[in-house]
Amino acid sequence: MAGLKQTIKATALRTLRSTGIYSLAANSRNRRQKLLILCYHGLSLRDEHEWAGYLFITAQRFRQRLACLRDLKATVLPLGEAVSRLKSGSLPPRSVVITFDDGFYDFLHHGVPILSEFAFPCTLYLTTYYSGLRFPVMTLMLDYLLWKSGRESIDFPEQGILQSMPIRNWEERLEVGRVLLNWCESAGLDASAKNDFARNVAQRFGIDYDDLLRSRIVQILTAEEAAKVAEAGIDI
C-alpha cells in the first residue's frame, strides 16, 4: 500500500510539471510573497532511514531534492537574508531556505559536500549537550537498538519491565524507551553510565555497540567538527 501511494504521488507531480501547473503555482503572486523553509534532521550513514524515516533520509534522496530545486530555478537564500527580505517584501521568485536541526555527524559527512555541490546556503541548528560527548543521543540510540533487535517484544526486569512489552512499531518502542529512560533518571545515571547501559542493551541483542559508535550514527558534531561545518560556509 505504501509503495502504491508513493507511485500515485510521483505520477501526480510529474503530471503537474508536464502541464505547466507546477510552474504556474511556483510563479504565482501568492507564492512570491511567501518563504518556503525546508527543514531536515539527518542523512543516513547506514540504515537510519529504514528505522526512522520521519527523521532521516538517504544522501541520494537529499541530492535529488536539491537537484529539483535547481531545476525549478528556486532562489535558495540564507535564513537571515530571507527573513529580512520577507519583512521588506523583496523576496525573489521561488525563495527557499534550507535548515538542518540537531547537528548530527551525518550532516558533516553527507550534507556539507552535497550542499557545496549545488552551492546552496544552509542554516544548522546545533544542540550543544552532546557536542562535548562522544556518545550517541540516548533516546534515539535506545530506540534504534530496539528496532535493530528485530524482536516483537522485550522485557527488562531490572528496569521495571517485568512482563514482555511489544516493540513492533514506533509507538510501542516509544513506550518501552520511556520506561527505560525513566529508570536511567531514577537511578541517577550520568551520560557515561547511560552509554554503558545502551552498550548492555546492544550486547543483549547481539549488536556490536563499538561498531555503532565508530559509525557515528545519531551522534552530535564535536566542537572541532562544527568548526569544519562553519568553515564550509554553513550558518550555525
C-alpha positions in Angstrom: 0.0 0.0 0.0 2.8 2.4 0.9 4.5 1.7 -2.4 1.3 2.4 -4.3 0.8 5.7 -2.6 4.4 6.7 -3.4 3.8 5.8 -7.1 0.5 7.8 -7.2 2.1 10.8 -5.6 5.1 10.7 -8.0 2.8 10.3 -11.0 0.7 13.3 -9.9 3.8 15.5 -9.5 5.0 14.5 -13.0 1.6 15.4 -14.4 1.6 18.8 -12.8 5.1 19.6 -14.1 4.3 18.4 -17.7 1.1 20.5 -17.8 2.8 23.6 -16.5 0.5 23.8 -13.5 3.5 23.2 -11.2 5.4 26.1 -12.7 2.3 28.4 -12.6 1.9 27.7 -8.8 5.6 28.4 -8.2 5.4 31.7 -10.1 2.1 32.9 -8.7 2.0 36.2 -6.9 0.9 34.5 -3.7 3.9 32.2 -3.9 6.3 35.1 -4.3 5.0 36.7 -1.1 5.8 33.6 0.9 9.0 31.9 2.0 9.4 28.2 1.8 11.6 26.7 4.6 12.7 23.1 4.1 13.6 21.6 7.5 15.7 18.5 7.7 17.2 16.4 10.5 19.5 13.7 9.4 21.1 11.9 6.4 21.6 8.2 6.8 25.0 6.8 7.5 23.7 3.3 7.5 20.1 2.3 7.8 18.6 5.1 9.8 16.1 6.0 7.1 14.7 2.5 7.4 14.4 2.8 11.2 13.2 6.4 11.5 12.1 7.7 8.2 10.5 10.7 9.9 14.0 11.9 10.9 16.4 10.5 8.3 16.6 10.3 4.5 19.3 8.9 2.3 22.1 11.1 0.9 20.9 10.2 -2.5 17.3 11.4 -1.8 18.7 14.7 -0.4 20.8 15.2 -3.5 17.7 14.5 -5.7 15.7 17.2 -3.8 18.4 19.8 -4.2 18.6 18.9 -7.9 14.8 19.5 -8.1 15.3 23.0 -6.5 18.0 23.7 -9.1 15.8 22.5 -12.0 12.9 24.6 -10.8 15.2 27.6 -10.6 14.5 28.2 -7.0 16.3 31.0 -5.2 17.9 29.4 -2.2 18.7 32.1 0.4 20.5 32.2 3.8 17.9 32.2 6.6 18.8 35.7 7.8 18.6 37.3 4.4 15.4 35.5 3.6 13.6 36.7 6.8 14.8 40.3 6.2 13.6 40.2 2.6 10.3 38.6 3.6 9.7 41.5 6.0 10.6 44.1 3.4 8.5 42.4 0.7 11.5 42.0 -1.6 11.7 38.2 -1.8 12.9 37.0 -5.2 10.7 34.4 -7.1 10.7 30.9 -5.7 12.5 31.8 -2.5 13.6 28.8 -0.4 15.6 28.3 2.8 17.3 25.1 3.8 17.8 24.2 7.5 19.0 21.2 9.5 18.1 20.6 13.1 20.2 18.9 15.8 23.6 18.8 14.2 24.3 15.1 13.7 27.7 14.0 12.4 26.0 12.8 9.2 25.5 16.5 8.3 29.2 17.0 8.0 29.7 13.6 6.3 26.9 13.9 3.7 25.2 17.3 4.0 28.0 19.7 3.6 29.5 18.1 0.5 26.1 17.9 -1.2 25.2 21.5 -0.4 28.6 22.6 -1.6 28.0 20.7 -4.9 24.9 22.9 -5.5 26.4 26.0 -3.9 23.2 26.3 -1.7 23.4 28.1 1.6 22.0 26.4 4.7 21.5 27.0 8.4 22.3 24.4 11.0 20.7 24.4 14.5 23.3 22.7 16.7 22.2 21.2 20.0 25.1 21.5 22.5 24.6 19.0 25.2 26.1 16.0 23.3 28.6 18.1 21.4 31.1 17.7 24.2 30.4 13.9 24.5 31.4 11.1 22.1 28.2 9.3 22.9 25.0 8.8 20.8 21.9 10.7 21.7 20.4 8.3 24.2 16.8 8.5 23.3 17.5 7.8 19.7 20.1 5.1 20.3 17.8 3.1 22.6 15.0 3.2 20.0 17.4 2.2 17.3 18.6 -0.8 19.3 15.1 -1.9 20.0 14.3 -1.7 16.2 17.6 -3.3 15.2 16.9 -6.3 17.5 14.2 -7.4 15.1 12.1 -8.7 18.1 8.4 -8.2 18.5 8.5 -7.9 22.3 11.0 -7.5 25.1 11.3 -7.4 28.9 13.7 -5.7 31.2 13.0 -7.0 34.7 15.8 -5.0 36.4 14.5 -1.8 34.8 10.9 -2.4 35.8 9.5 -4.1 32.7 8.6 -7.4 34.3 6.4 -8.7 31.5 7.1 -8.5 27.8 6.1 -5.3 26.1 5.6 -5.1 22.3 8.2 -3.3 20.2 6.7 -3.9 16.8 6.4 -0.3 15.7 7.5 3.2 16.7 4.7 3.9 19.1 5.4 0.7 21.0 9.1 1.2 21.1 8.5 4.8 22.3 6.7 3.4 25.4 9.4 0.9 26.2 12.1 3.6 25.7 10.2 5.9 28.1 10.3 3.3 30.8 14.0 2.6 30.3 14.9 6.3 30.3 12.8 6.9 33.4 14.8 4.1 35.1 18.1 5.7 34.0 17.0 9.0 35.5 15.7 7.5 38.8 19.0 5.5 39.0 20.9 8.8 38.7 22.9 7.7 35.7 25.1 10.3 34.1 25.8 10.5 30.3 28.6 7.9 30.6 26.6 5.5 32.6 23.7 5.8 30.2 26.0 5.0 27.4 27.2 1.9 29.3 23.5 0.9 29.7 23.0 1.3 26.0 26.0 -1.0 25.4 24.5 -3.6 27.7 21.2 -3.4 25.7 23.1 -3.9 22.5 25.0 -6.9 23.8 21.7 -8.5 24.9 20.6 -8.2 21.3 23.9 -9.4 19.8 24.6 -6.0 18.3 28.2 -4.7 18.1 28.0 -1.4 20.0 31.6 -0.4 19.4 30.9 -0.7 15.7 27.8 1.6 16.1 30.0 4.1 18.0 32.6 4.1 15.2 29.9 4.7 12.6 28.8 7.9 14.4 25.1 7.3 13.8 22.9 9.6 16.0 26.0 11.3 17.4 26.2 15.1 17.5 29.1 17.1 15.9 32.0 17.8 18.2 33.2 21.4 18.5 36.0 20.7 16.1 33.6 19.2 13.6 31.2 22.1 14.0 34.1 24.4 13.1 34.6 22.5 9.9 31.0 23.0 9.1 31.3 26.7 9.7 34.4 26.9 7.5 32.4 25.4 4.7 30.1 28.4 4.8 27.2 26.9 6.8 25.5 29.2 9.3 25.3 27.7 12.8 
